[in-house]
Amino acid sequence: MEFILEDISEAEVARRRGVYTPLTDTVRDLVDAVIRTEVSEDALDDARRRIAEVVADLRSKQMDGPYGVRHTRQNTGMAWGNAVIGVRNALAPPLDVVHVDDGVRSDFTLGAAYEGPPGCVHGGVCAMLLDHLLGNAASTEGPCYTGTITIRYLRPTRLGALSARAWVTERTGRKLYAKGTISDAEGVTCEAEGVFIVPRSAVDTPAVRWSQG
Amino acid sequence: MEFILEDISEAEVARRRGVYTPLTDTVRDLVDAVIRTEVSEDALDDARRRIAEVVADLRSKQMDGPYGVRHTRQNTGMAWGNAVIGVRNALAPPLDVVHVDDGVRSDFTLGAAYEGPPGCVHGGVCAMLLDHLLGNAASTEGPCYTGTITIRYLRPTRLGALSARAWVTERTGRKLYAKGTISDAEGVTCEAEGVFIVPRSAVDTPAVRWSQG
């Protein structure tokens, strides 16, 4: 599991983010449109053909395998392929994670593509986002990986505007304990607690800041 | 939370699935290509413009809000917008869930769009898929919702060909207990256990078969 050094300036990171963000946002829009469209089957087939042409053009030059996880010399994280925060990954909402005094928080909106029960966020999506945020809170002092995580669903989470937060509750040796919640306008809908492990090899390794994929 | 009756035959369900599957697969391909492409910034901008045109065409006629959860009179599930199994949802791998003697199982492949740690499946994605599968196993006798779920990560799950299974271990009143695992060629990478609740209103409600979104 190797991390890749991108030897570029912070300004260049920001510039490239500005190039990829509108493209990925448009693909997110496409994902939503394919779920909700009611156009004719001929129009669907035409859309498929045109998308396939774009795919062929993009694939005319591409990296082997996945994007990987990159960071700059200044320890700015570039997890641009990440399933939760990736700026180049249309599956990611994406979460924009803000570091606050006691941990991390993120405000985000989930639409049709995140549905499970009718009109509600898939419980698995809640689990995915909480896993990420608790891991993010736990890794603000250095790299760690998830040991276990428990999600408790209090009530359905409606699709729409949501917020989530996570914070570390305790540190014992190489174990960190973290908690987190997802909330809508009426309060908490689900909560999580997890145990995170600092690998022996990573003790005293400087933290990378993973605010934005 | 209302389920929608689609009053169509099983043959028509299959025919429509055949229309949407190639379109959604092409969008999945696009999601992957946007993560991995190395074409010029001009080419990226051209791709964005062409995708936006397709989106506008698809949105010329569309349903309000999310897809919802539908089923036929024969209780075949049509969760086509579902984040894990949806045939119209490019975020879904999608899982194709097979009902086996002791529960459910699914074989699937996860590529670049599901990455967390370098070359590995995002732990949150594992949690999402296990949440879905355990819920699916628990709901083979009728509707239920997740109370709590715990994921235990044994080792990293490499991107690639994987399989998962889930089964009910116990039923007490309106509570069902389920377990599940994700495995690669070398064995189990993570395991889950969950508690599922049958809503009072749903006792004795016939089960819908959610094999494919």
Interface residues (C-beta under 8 A of the other chain):
Chain A: M1 E2 F3 I4 V19 Y20 P22 L23 T24 T26 V27 D29 L30 V31 A33 V34 I35 R36 T37 E38 V39 E41 A43 L44 D45 D46 A47 R48 R50 I51 A52 E53 V54 V55 D57 L58 R59 S60 K61 Q62 M63 G65 P66 Y67 G68 V69 W80 G81 N82 A83 V84 G86 R88 N89 A90 L91 G111 A112 A113 Y114 E115 G116 P117 P118 G119 C120 H122 G123 G124 V125 A127 M128 L129 L130 D131 H132 G135 Y145 T146 G147 T148 I149 T150 I151 R152 Y153 P156 L159
Chain B: M1 E2 F3 I4 V19 Y20 P22 L23 T24 T26 V27 D29 L30 V31 A33 V34 I35 R36 T37 E38 V39 E41 A43 L44 D45 D46 A47 R48 R50 I51 A52 E53 V54 V55 D57 L58 R59 S60 K61 Q62 M63 G65 P66 Y67 G68 V69 W80 G81 N82 A83 V84 G86 R88 N89 A90 L91 G111 A112 A113 Y114 E115 G116 P117 P118 G119 C120 H122 G123 G124 V125 A127 M128 L129 L130 D131 H132 G135 Y145 T146 G147 T148 I149 T150 I151 R152 Y153 P156 L159
